[in-house]
C-alpha cells in the first residue's frame, strides 16, 4: 500500500474506502454495505470520483512526458555513434 499512500489517503478522506484492521470489522463492513444500498452507492461514487481524478492526473502527466519526446521519424543524433 505504500506506493499508493497518497491515493489511498484521498480515497479514505473522500469516503471511498475504509481502513479495516481485523476480520470482525471486515465482516461488519461487508454486511453493512450489503444491506445499506444508499451507503454502498455513496461509497462507490466517492471511490469513482477519486479514481477519475487520478486518471486525469495520469493523462496530464503522460501528455507532458510525450510532449518532451522526439517526434516519431525525427532524425536521431549520431554524435556519440561509433565509426
GUMI-510176 format. One record per atom (N, C-alpha, C, O): residue in three letters; atom name; residue number from 1; x, y, z. Coordinates in nm, 2 decimals, m for minus. Example, Ala and Ser with C-alpha at 12.3 -4.5 7.8 and 13.67 -1.06 7.14 Angstrom:
// GUMI-510176
<resn ala name N resi 1 c1 1.32 c2 m0.57 c3 0.78>
<resn ala name CA resi 1 c1 1.23 c2 m0.45 c3 0.78>
<resn ala name C resi 1 c1 1.32 c2 m0.33 c3 0.78>
<resn ala name O resi 1 c1 1.42 c2 m0.33 c3 0.85>
<resn ser name N resi 2 c1 1.28 c2 m0.22 c3 0.71>
<resn ser name CA resi 2 c1 1.37 c2 m0.11 c3 0.71>
<resn ser name C resi 2 c1 1.29 c2 0.00 c3 0.79>
<resn ser name O resi 2 c1 1.34 c2 0.11 c3 0.80>
END
This chain:
// GUMI-510176
<resn unk name N resi 1 c1 0.08 c2 m0.12 c3 0.00>
<resn unk name CA resi 1 c1 0.00 c2 0.00 c3 0.00>
<resn unk name C resi 1 c1 0.09 c2 0.13 c3 0.00>
<resn unk name O resi 1 c1 0.04 c2 0.23 c3 m0.04>
<resn unk name N resi 2 c1 0.21 c2 0.12 c3 0.04>
<resn unk name CA resi 2 c1 0.30 c2 0.24 c3 0.05>
<resn unk name C resi 2 c1 0.31 c2 0.31 c3 m0.08>
<resn unk name O resi 2 c1 0.31 c2 0.43 c3 m0.08>
<resn unk name N resi 3 c1 0.32 c2 0.24 c3 m0.19>
<resn unk name CA resi 3 c1 0.33 c2 0.31 c3 m0.32>
<resn unk name C resi 3 c1 0.21 c2 0.38 c3 m0.36>
<resn unk name O resi 3 c1 0.21 c2 0.47 c3 m0.45>
<resn unk name N resi 4 c1 0.10 c2 0.35 c3 m0.30>
<resn unk name CA resi 4 c1 m0.03 c2 0.42 c3 m0.33>
<resn unk name C resi 4 c1 m0.08 c2 0.50 c3 m0.21>
<resn unk name O resi 4 c1 m0.20 c2 0.53 c3 m0.20>
<resn unk name N resi 5 c1 0.01 c2 0.54 c3 m0.12>
<resn unk name CA resi 5 c1 m0.03 c2 0.60 c3 0.00>
<resn unk name C resi 5 c1 m0.11 c2 0.73 c3 m0.02>
<resn unk name O resi 5 c1 m0.22 c2 0.75 c3 0.04>
<resn unk name N resi 6 c1 m0.07 c2 0.81 c3 m0.11>
<resn unk name CA resi 6 c1 m0.14 c2 0.94 c3 m0.14>
<resn unk name C resi 6 c1 m0.28 c2 0.91 c3 m0.20>
<resn unk name O resi 6 c1 m0.38 c2 0.97 c3 m0.15>
<resn unk name N resi 7 c1 m0.29 c2 0.82 c3 m0.29>
<resn unk name CA resi 7 c1 m0.42 c2 0.79 c3 m0.35>
<resn unk name C resi 7 c1 m0.51 c2 0.73 c3 m0.24>
<resn unk name O resi 7 c1 m0.63 c2 0.76 c3 m0.23>
<resn unk name N resi 8 c1 m0.46 c2 0.64 c3 m0.16>
<resn unk name CA resi 8 c1 m0.54 c2 0.58 c3 m0.05>
<resn unk name C resi 8 c1 m0.58 c2 0.68 c3 0.05>
<resn unk name O resi 8 c1 m0.70 c2 0.67 c3 0.10>
<resn unk name N resi 9 c1 m0.50 c2 0.78 c3 0.08>
<resn unk name CA resi 9 c1 m0.53 c2 0.88 c3 0.18>
<resn unk name C resi 9 c1 m0.65 c2 0.96 c3 0.12>
<resn unk name O resi 9 c1 m0.74 c2 1.00 c3 0.19>
<resn unk name N resi 10 c1 m0.64 c2 0.99 c3 m0.01>
<resn unk name CA resi 10 c1 m0.75 c2 1.07 c3 m0.08>
<resn unk name C resi 10 c1 m0.88 c2 0.98 c3 m0.08>
<resn unk name O resi 10 c1 m0.99 c2 1.04 c3 m0.05>
<resn unk name N resi 11 c1 m0.87 c2 0.85 c3 m0.10>
<resn unk name CA resi 11 c1 m0.98 c2 0.76 c3 m0.10>
<resn unk name C resi 11 c1 m1.05 c2 0.76 c3 0.03>
<resn unk name O resi 11 c1 m1.17 c2 0.77 c3 0.05>
<resn unk name N resi 12 c1 m0.97 c2 0.75 c3 0.14>
<resn unk name CA resi 12 c1 m1.02 c2 0.75 c3 0.28>
<resn unk name C resi 12 c1 m1.09 c2 0.88 c3 0.31>
<resn unk name O resi 12 c1 m1.20 c2 0.88 c3 0.36>
<resn unk name N resi 13 c1 m1.02 c2 0.99 c3 0.27>
<resn unk name CA resi 13 c1 m1.08 c2 1.13 c3 0.30>
<resn unk name C resi 13 c1 m1.21 c2 1.15 c3 0.23>
<resn unk name O resi 13 c1 m1.30 c2 1.22 c3 0.28>
<resn unk name N resi 14 c1 m1.22 c2 1.10 c3 0.11>
<resn unk name CA resi 14 c1 m1.35 c2 1.12 c3 0.03>
<resn unk name C resi 14 c1 m1.46 c2 1.02 c3 0.07>
<resn unk name O resi 14 c1 m1.57 c2 1.04 c3 0.03>
<resn unk name N resi 15 c1 m1.42 c2 0.92 c3 0.15>
<resn unk name CA resi 15 c1 m1.53 c2 0.82 c3 0.19>
<resn unk name C resi 15 c1 m1.54 c2 0.71 c3 0.09>
<resn unk name O resi 15 c1 m1.63 c2 0.63 c3 0.10>
<resn unk name N resi 16 c1 m1.44 c2 0.70 c3 0.00>
<resn unk name CA resi 16 c1 m1.45 c2 0.59 c3 m0.10>
<resn unk name C resi 16 c1 m1.38 c2 0.46 c3 m0.05>
<resn unk name O resi 16 c1 m1.39 c2 0.36 c3 m0.12>
<resn unk name N resi 17 c1 m1.33 c2 0.46 c3 0.07>
<resn unk name CA resi 17 c1 m1.27 c2 0.34 c3 0.13>
<resn unk name C resi 17 c1 m1.27 c2 0.36 c3 0.28>
<resn unk name O resi 17 c1 m1.29 c2 0.46 c3 0.33>
<resn unk name N resi 18 c1 m1.25 c2 0.24 c3 0.34>
<resn unk name CA resi 18 c1 m1.25 c2 0.24 c3 0.49>
<resn unk name C resi 18 c1 m1.12 c2 0.16 c3 0.53>
<resn unk name O resi 18 c1 m1.09 c2 0.06 c3 0.47>
<resn unk name N resi 19 c1 m1.06 c2 0.20 c3 0.64>
<resn unk name CA resi 19 c1 m0.94 c2 0.13 c3 0.69>
<resn unk name C resi 19 c1 m1.00 c2 0.02 c3 0.78>
<resn unk name O resi 19 c1 m1.07 c2 0.04 c3 0.87>
<resn unk name N resi 20 c1 m0.96 c2 m0.11 c3 0.74>
<resn unk name CA resi 20 c1 m1.00 c2 m0.23 c3 0.82>
<resn unk name C resi 20 c1 m0.88 c2 m0.29 c3 0.88>
<resn unk name O resi 20 c1 m0.78 c2 m0.31 c3 0.81>
<resn unk name N resi 21 c1 m0.89 c2 m0.32 c3 1.01>
<resn unk name CA resi 21 c1 m0.77 c2 m0.37 c3 1.08>
<resn unk name C resi 21 c1 m0.79 c2 m0.51 c3 1.13>
<resn unk name O resi 21 c1 m0.69 c2 m0.57 c3 1.18>
<resn unk name N resi 22 c1 m0.91 c2 m0.57 c3 1.12>
<resn unk name CA resi 22 c1 m0.93 c2 m0.70 c3 1.17>
<resn unk name C resi 22 c1 m1.05 c2 m0.77 c3 1.10>
<resn unk name O resi 22 c1 m1.13 c2 m0.70 c3 1.03>
<resn unk name N resi 23 c1 m1.06 c2 m0.90 c3 1.11>
<resn unk name CA resi 23 c1 m1.16 c2 m0.98 c3 1.04>
<resn unk name C resi 23 c1 m1.30 c2 m0.94 c3 1.09>
<resn unk name O resi 23 c1 m1.39 c2 m0.93 c3 1.01>
<resn unk name N resi 24 c1 m1.32 c2 m0.91 c3 1.22>
<resn unk name CA resi 24 c1 m1.45 c2 m0.88 c3 1.27>
<resn unk name C resi 24 c1 m1.50 c2 m0.75 c3 1.20>
<resn unk name O resi 24 c1 m1.62 c2 m0.74 c3 1.16>
<resn unk name N resi 25 c1 m1.42 c2 m0.65 c3 1.20>
<resn unk name CA resi 25 c1 m1.45 c2 m0.52 c3 1.13>
<resn unk name C resi 25 c1 m1.48 c2 m0.54 c3 0.98>
<resn unk name O resi 25 c1 m1.58 c2 m0.48 c3 0.93>
<resn unk name N resi 26 c1 m1.40 c2 m0.62 c3 0.92>
<resn unk name CA resi 26 c1 m1.42 c2 m0.65 c3 0.78>
<resn unk name C resi 26 c1 m1.56 c2 m0.71 c3 0.76>
<resn unk name O resi 26 c1 m1.63 c2 m0.67 c3 0.67>
<resn unk name N resi 27 c1 m1.60 c2 m0.81 c3 0.84>
<resn unk name CA resi 27 c1 m1.73 c2 m0.88 c3 0.82>
<resn unk name C resi 27 c1 m1.84 c2 m0.78 c3 0.85>
<resn unk name O resi 27 c1 m1.94 c2 m0.78 c3 0.78>
<resn unk name N resi 28 c1 m1.82 c2 m0.69 c3 0.95>
<resn unk name CA resi 28 c1 m1.93 c2 m0.59 c3 0.98>
<resn unk name C resi 28 c1 m1.94 c2 m0.49 c3 0.86>
<resn unk name O resi 28 c1 m2.05 c2 m0.46 c3 0.82>
<resn unk name N resi 29 c1 m1.83 c2 m0.45 c3 0.81>
<resn unk name CA resi 29 c1 m1.84 c2 m0.35 c3 0.70>
<resn unk name C resi 29 c1 m1.90 c2 m0.41 c3 0.57>
<resn unk name O resi 29 c1 m1.98 c2 m0.35 c3 0.50>
<resn unk name N resi 30 c1 m1.86 c2 m0.54 c3 0.54>
<resn unk name CA resi 30 c1 m1.92 c2 m0.60 c3 0.43>
<resn unk name C resi 30 c1 m2.07 c2 m0.62 c3 0.45>
<resn unk name O resi 30 c1 m2.15 c2 m0.59 c3 0.35>
<resn unk name N resi 31 c1 m2.11 c2 m0.66 c3 0.56>
<resn unk name CA resi 31 c1 m2.26 c2 m0.68 c3 0.59>
<resn unk name C resi 31 c1 m2.33 c2 m0.54 c3 0.58>
<resn unk name O resi 31 c1 m2.44 c2 m0.54 c3 0.52>
<resn unk name N resi 32 c1 m2.27 c2 m0.44 c3 0.63>
<resn unk name CA resi 32 c1 m2.34 c2 m0.31 c3 0.62>
<resn unk name C resi 32 c1 m2.35 c2 m0.26 c3 0.48>
<resn unk name O resi 32 c1 m2.46 c2 m0.21 c3 0.44>
<resn unk name N resi 33 c1 m2.24 c2 m0.28 c3 0.40>
<resn unk name CA resi 33 c1 m2.25 c2 m0.24 c3 0.26>
<resn unk name C resi 33 c1 m2.35 c2 m0.32 c3 0.18>
<resn unk name O resi 33 c1 m2.42 c2 m0.28 c3 0.09>
<resn unk name N resi 34 c1 m2.36 c2 m0.45 c3 0.22>
<resn unk name CA resi 34 c1 m2.46 c2 m0.54 c3 0.15>
<resn unk name C resi 34 c1 m2.60 c2 m0.50 c3 0.18>
<resn unk name O resi 34 c1 m2.68 c2 m0.50 c3 0.09>
<resn unk name N resi 35 c1 m2.63 c2 m0.46 c3 0.31>
<resn unk name CA resi 35 c1 m2.76 c2 m0.42 c3 0.35>
<resn unk name C resi 35 c1 m2.80 c2 m0.28 c3 0.31>
<resn unk name O resi 35 c1 m2.92 c2 m0.26 c3 0.28>
<resn unk name N resi 36 c1 m2.71 c2 m0.19 c3 0.31>
<resn unk name CA resi 36 c1 m2.74 c2 m0.05 c3 0.30>
<resn unk name C resi 36 c1 m2.70 c2 0.01 c3 0.16>
<resn unk name O resi 36 c1 m2.59 c2 0.05 c3 0.14>
<resn unk name N resi 37 c1 m2.80 c2 0.00 c3 0.07>
<resn unk name CA resi 37 c1 m2.77 c2 0.04 c3 m0.07>
<resn unk name C resi 37 c1 m2.73 c2 0.19 c3 m0.07>
<resn unk name O resi 37 c1 m2.64 c2 0.22 c3 m0.15>
<resn unk name N resi 38 c1 m2.80 c2 0.28 c3 0.00>
<resn unk name CA resi 38 c1 m2.75 c2 0.42 c3 m0.01>
<resn unk name C resi 38 c1 m2.61 c2 0.44 c3 0.04>
<resn unk name O resi 38 c1 m2.53 c2 0.52 c3 m0.03>
<resn unk name N resi 39 c1 m2.57 c2 0.37 c3 0.14>
<resn unk name CA resi 39 c1 m2.43 c2 0.38 c3 0.19>
<resn unk name C resi 39 c1 m2.33 c2 0.32 c3 0.09>
<resn unk name O resi 39 c1 m2.23 c2 0.38 c3 0.06>
<resn unk name N resi 40 c1 m2.37 c2 0.21 c3 0.03>
<resn unk name CA resi 40 c1 m2.29 c2 0.14 c3 m0.07>
<resn unk name C resi 40 c1 m2.27 c2 0.24 c3 m0.20>
<resn unk name O resi 40 c1 m2.16 c2 0.25 c3 m0.25>
<resn unk name N resi 41 c1 m2.38 c2 0.29 c3 m0.24>
<resn unk name CA resi 41 c1 m2.38 c2 0.38 c3 m0.36>
<resn unk name C resi 41 c1 m2.29 c2 0.50 c3 m0.33>
<resn unk name O resi 41 c1 m2.22 c2 0.55 c3 m0.42>
<resn unk name N resi 42 c1 m2.31 c2 0.56 c3 m0.21>
<resn unk name CA resi 42 c1 m2.23 c2 0.68 c3 m0.17>
<resn unk name C resi 42 c1 m2.08 c2 0.65 c3 m0.17>
<resn unk name O resi 42 c1 m2.00 c2 0.72 c3 m0.22>
<resn unk name N resi 43 c1 m2.04 c2 0.53 c3 m0.12>
<resn unk name CA resi 43 c1 m1.90 c2 0.49 c3 m0.11>
<resn unk name C resi 43 c1 m1.85 c2 0.46 c3 m0.25>
<resn unk name O resi 43 c1 m1.74 c2 0.50 c3 m0.28>
<resn unk name N resi 44 c1 m1.92 c2 0.40 c3 m0.34>
<resn unk name CA resi 44 c1 m1.88 c2 0.37 c3 m0.47>
<resn unk name C resi 44 c1 m1.86 c2 0.50 c3 m0.55>
<resn unk name O resi 44 c1 m1.76 c2 0.51 c3 m0.63>
<resn unk name N resi 45 c1 m1.95 c2 0.59 c3 m0.54>
<resn unk name CA resi 45 c1 m1.94 c2 0.72 c3 m0.61>
<resn unk name C resi 45 c1 m1.82 c2 0.80 c3 m0.56>
<resn unk name O resi 45 c1 m1.75 c2 0.86 c3 m0.65>
<resn unk name N resi 46 c1 m1.79 c2 0.80 c3 m0.43>
<resn unk name CA resi 46 c1 m1.67 c2 0.86 c3 m0.38>
<resn unk name C resi 46 c1 m1.54 c2 0.80 c3 m0.44>
<resn unk name O resi 46 c1 m1.45 c2 0.87 c3 m0.48>
<resn unk name N resi 47 c1 m1.54 c2 0.66 c3 m0.44>
<resn unk name CA resi 47 c1 m1.43 c2 0.59 c3 m0.50>
<resn unk name C resi 47 c1 m1.41 c2 0.62 c3 m0.65>
<resn unk name O resi 47 c1 m1.30 c2 0.64 c3 m0.69>
<resn unk name N resi 48 c1 m1.52 c2 0.62 c3 m0.72>
<resn unk name CA resi 48 c1 m1.51 c2 0.65 c3 m0.86>
<resn unk name C resi 48 c1 m1.46 c2 0.79 c3 m0.89>
<resn unk name O resi 48 c1 m1.38 c2 0.82 c3 m0.98>
<resn unk name N resi 49 c1 m1.50 c2 0.89 c3 m0.81>
<resn unk name CA resi 49 c1 m1.46 c2 1.03 c3 m0.82>
<resn unk name C resi 49 c1 m1.31 c2 1.04 c3 m0.80>
<resn unk name O resi 49 c1 m1.24 c2 1.10 c3 m0.88>
<resn unk name N resi 50 c1 m1.26 c2 0.98 c3 m0.69>
<resn unk name CA resi 50 c1 m1.11 c2 0.98 c3 m0.67>
<resn unk name C resi 50 c1 m1.04 c2 0.91 c3 m0.78>
<resn unk name O resi 50 c1 m0.93 c2 0.96 c3 m0.82>
<resn unk name N resi 51 c1 m1.09 c2 0.80 c3 m0.82>
<resn unk name CA resi 51 c1 m1.02 c2 0.72 c3 m0.93>
<resn unk name C resi 51 c1 m1.02 c2 0.80 c3 m1.06>
<resn unk name O resi 51 c1 m0.92 c2 0.81 c3 m1.13>
<resn unk name N resi 52 c1 m1.13 c2 0.87 c3 m1.09>
<resn unk name CA resi 52 c1 m1.13 c2 0.95 c3 m1.21>
<resn unk name C resi 52 c1 m1.03 c2 1.07 c3 m1.20>
<resn unk name O resi 52 c1 m0.97 c2 1.10 c3 m1.30>
<resn unk name N resi 53 c1 m1.02 c2 1.13 c3 m1.09>
<resn unk name CA resi 53 c1 m0.92 c2 1.24 c3 m1.07>
<resn unk name C resi 53 c1 m0.78 c2 1.19 c3 m1.09>
<resn unk name O resi 53 c1 m0.70 c2 1.25 c3 m1.15>
<resn unk name N resi 54 c1 m0.76 c2 1.07 c3 m1.04>
<resn unk name CA resi 54 c1 m0.62 c2 1.01 c3 m1.06>
<resn unk name C resi 54 c1 m0.60 c2 0.98 c3 m1.21>
<resn unk name O resi 54 c1 m0.49 c2 1.00 c3 m1.26>
<resn unk name N resi 55 c1 m0.70 c2 0.93 c3 m1.28>
<resn unk name CA resi 55 c1 m0.68 c2 0.90 c3 m1.42>
<resn unk name C resi 55 c1 m0.66 c2 1.03 c3 m1.50>
<resn unk name O resi 55 c1 m0.57 c2 1.03 c3 m1.59>
<resn unk name N resi 56 c1 m0.72 c2 1.14 c3 m1.46>
<resn unk name CA resi 56 c1 m0.70 c2 1.27 c3 m1.53>
<resn unk name C resi 56 c1 m0.55 c2 1.31 c3 m1.50>
<resn unk name O resi 56 c1 m0.49 c2 1.36 c3 m1.59>
<resn unk name N resi 57 c1 m0.51 c2 1.30 c3 m1.38>
<resn unk name CA resi 57 c1 m0.37 c2 1.34 c3 m1.35>
<resn unk name C resi 57 c1 m0.27 c2 1.25 c3 m1.43>
<resn unk name O resi 57 c1 m0.17 c2 1.30 c3 m1.47>
<resn unk name N resi 58 c1 m0.30 c2 1.13 c3 m1.44>
<resn unk name CA resi 58 c1 m0.21 c2 1.04 c3 m1.51>
<resn unk name C resi 58 c1 m0.21 c2 1.08 c3 m1.66>
<resn unk name O resi 58 c1 m0.10 c2 1.09 c3 m1.72>
<resn unk name N resi 59 c1 m0.32 c2 1.11 c3 m1.72>
<resn unk name CA resi 59 c1 m0.33 c2 1.15 c3 m1.86>
<resn unk name C resi 59 c1 m0.25 c2 1.28 c3 m1.88>
<resn unk name O resi 59 c1 m0.18 c2 1.30 c3 m1.98>
<resn unk name N resi 60 c1 m0.26 c2 1.38 c3 m1.79>
<resn unk name CA resi 60 c1 m0.19 c2 1.50 c3 m1.80>
<resn unk name C resi 60 c1 m0.04 c2 1.48 c3 m1.79>
<resn unk name O resi 60 c1 0.04 c2 1.54 c3 m1.87>
<resn unk name N resi 61 c1 0.00 c2 1.39 c3 m1.70>
<resn unk name CA resi 61 c1 0.15 c2 1.36 c3 m1.68>
<resn unk name C resi 61 c1 0.20 c2 1.29 c3 m1.81>
<resn unk name O resi 61 c1 0.31 c2 1.33 c3 m1.86>
<resn unk name N resi 62 c1 0.13 c2 1.20 c3 m1.86>
<resn unk name CA resi 62 c1 0.17 c2 1.12 c3 m1.98>
<resn unk name C resi 62 c1 0.18 c2 1.22 c3 m2.10>
<resn unk name O resi 62 c1 0.28 c2 1.21 c3 m2.17>
<resn unk name N resi 63 c1 0.08 c2 1.31 c3 m2.11>
<resn unk name CA resi 63 c1 0.09 c2 1.40 c3 m2.22>
<resn unk name C resi 63 c1 0.21 c2 1.50 c3 m2.21>
<resn unk name O resi 63 c1 0.27 c2 1.53 c3 m2.31>
<resn unk name N resi 64 c1 0.24 c2 1.54 c3 m2.09>
<resn unk name CA resi 64 c1 0.36 c2 1.63 c3 m2.07>
<resn unk name C resi 64 c1 0.49 c2 1.55 c3 m2.10>
<resn unk name O resi 64 c1 0.58 c2 1.61 c3 m2.16>
<resn unk name N resi 65 c1 0.50 c2 1.43 c3 m2.07>
<resn unk name CA resi 65 c1 0.62 c2 1.35 c3 m2.10>
<resn unk name C resi 65 c1 0.63 c2 1.33 c3 m2.25>
<resn unk name O resi 65 c1 0.73 c2 1.34 c3 m2.31>
<resn unk name N resi 66 c1 0.51 c2 1.30 c3 m2.31>
<resn unk name CA resi 66 c1 0.52 c2 1.27 c3 m2.46>
<resn unk name C resi 66 c1 0.55 c2 1.40 c3 m2.53>
<resn unk name O resi 66 c1 0.61 c2 1.39 c3 m2.64>
<resn unk name N resi 67 c1 0.52 c2 1.52 c3 m2.48>
<resn unk name CA resi 67 c1 0.55 c2 1.64 c3 m2.54>
<resn unk name C resi 67 c1 0.70 c2 1.67 c3 m2.54>
<resn unk name O resi 67 c1 0.75 c2 1.74 c3 m2.63>
<resn unk name N resi 68 c1 0.77 c2 1.61 c3 m2.45>
<resn unk name CA resi 68 c1 0.92 c2 1.62 c3 m2.44>
<resn unk name C resi 68 c1 0.99 c2 1.52 c3 m2.53>
<resn unk name O resi 68 c1 1.11 c2 1.54 c3 m2.56>
<resn unk name N resi 69 c1 0.92 c2 1.42 c3 m2.57>
<resn unk name CA resi 69 c1 0.99 c2 1.31 c3 m2.65>
<resn unk name C resi 69 c1 1.01 c2 1.36 c3 m2.79>
<resn unk name O resi 69 c1 0.93 c2 1.44 c3 m2.84>
<resn unk name N resi 70 c1 1.11 c2 1.31 c3 m2.86>
<resn unk name CA resi 70 c1 1.13 c2 1.35 c3 m3.00>
<resn unk name C resi 70 c1 1.01 c2 1.29 c3 m3.09>
<resn unk name O resi 70 c1 0.95 c2 1.19 c3 m3.06>
<resn unk name N resi 71 c1 0.98 c2 1.37 c3 m3.19>
<resn unk name CA resi 71 c1 0.87 c2 1.32 c3 m3.28>
<resn unk name C resi 71 c1 0.91 c2 1.19 c3 m3.35>
<resn unk name O resi 71 c1 1.03 c2 1.17 c3 m3.38>
<resn unk name N resi 72 c1 0.81 c2 1.11 c3 m3.38>
<resn unk name CA resi 72 c1 0.83 c2 0.99 c3 m3.45>
<resn unk name C resi 72 c1 0.89 c2 1.02 c3 m3.59>
<resn unk name O resi 72 c1 0.84 c2 1.11 c3 m3.66>
<resn unk name N resi 73 c1 0.99 c2 0.95 c3 m3.62>
<resn unk name CA resi 73 c1 1.06 c2 0.97 c3 m3.75>
<resn unk name C resi 73 c1 1.16 c2 1.08 c3 m3.75>
<resn unk name O resi 73 c1 1.22 c2 1.11 c3 m3.86>
<resn unk name N resi 74 c1 1.18 c2 1.15 c3 m3.64>
<resn unk name CA resi 74 c1 1.27 c2 1.25 c3 m3.63>
<resn unk name C resi 74 c1 1.41 c2 1.19 c3 m3.64>
<resn unk name O resi 74 c1 1.44 c2 1.09 c3 m3.58>
<resn unk name N resi 75 c1 1.51 c2 1.26 c3 m3.71>
<resn unk name CA resi 75 c1 1.64 c2 1.20 c3 m3.72>
<resn unk name C resi 75 c1 1.71 c2 1.20 c3 m3.58>
<resn unk name O resi 75 c1 1.69 c2 1.29 c3 m3.50>
<resn unk name N resi 76 c1 1.78 c2 1.09 c3 m3.56>
<resn unk name CA resi 76 c1 1.85 c2 1.07 c3 m3.43>
<resn unk name C resi 76 c1 1.99 c2 1.13 c3 m3.44>
<resn unk name O resi 76 c1 2.05 c2 1.12 c3 m3.55>
<resn unk name N resi 77 c1 2.03 c2 1.18 c3 m3.33>
<resn unk name CA resi 77 c1 2.17 c2 1.24 c3 m3.33>
<resn unk name C resi 77 c1 2.27 c2 1.12 c3 m3.34>
<resn unk name O resi 77 c1 2.25 c2 1.02 c3 m3.27>
<resn unk name N resi 78 c1 2.37 c2 1.13 c3 m3.42>
<resn unk name CA resi 78 c1 2.48 c2 1.03 c3 m3.43>
<resn unk name C resi 78 c1 2.61 c2 1.08 c3 m3.37>
<resn unk name O resi 78 c1 2.71 c2 1.02 c3 m3.40>
<resn unk name N resi 79 c1 2.60 c2 1.18 c3 m3.29>
<resn unk name CA resi 79 c1 2.72 c2 1.24 c3 m3.23>
<resn unk name C resi 79 c1 2.80 c2 1.14 c3 m3.15>
<resn unk name O resi 79 c1 2.93 c2 1.15 c3 m3.15>
<resn unk name N resi 80 c1 2.74 c2 1.05 c3 m3.08>
<resn unk name CA resi 80 c1 2.81 c2 0.95 c3 m3.00>
<resn unk name C resi 80 c1 2.82 c2 0.81 c3 m3.06>
<resn unk name O resi 80 c1 2.86 c2 0.72 c3 m3.00>
<resn unk name N resi 81 c1 2.78 c2 0.80 c3 m3.19>
<resn unk name CA resi 81 c1 2.79 c2 0.67 c3 m3.26>
<resn unk name C resi 81 c1 2.93 c2 0.63 c3 m3.29>
<resn unk name O resi 81 c1 3.01 c2 0.72 c3 m3.32>
<resn unk name N resi 82 c1 2.96 c2 0.51 c3 m3.28>
<resn unk name CA resi 82 c1 3.10 c2 0.46 c3 m3.31>
<resn unk name C resi 82 c1 3.11 c2 0.45 c3 m3.47>
<resn unk name O resi 82 c1 3.01 c2 0.43 c3 m3.54>
<resn unk name N resi 83 c1 3.23 c2 0.47 c3 m3.52>
<resn unk name CA resi 83 c1 3.26 c2 0.48 c3 m3.66>
<resn unk name C resi 83 c1 3.27 c2 0.34 c3 m3.72>
<resn unk name O resi 83 c1 3.29 c2 0.32 c3 m3.84>
END
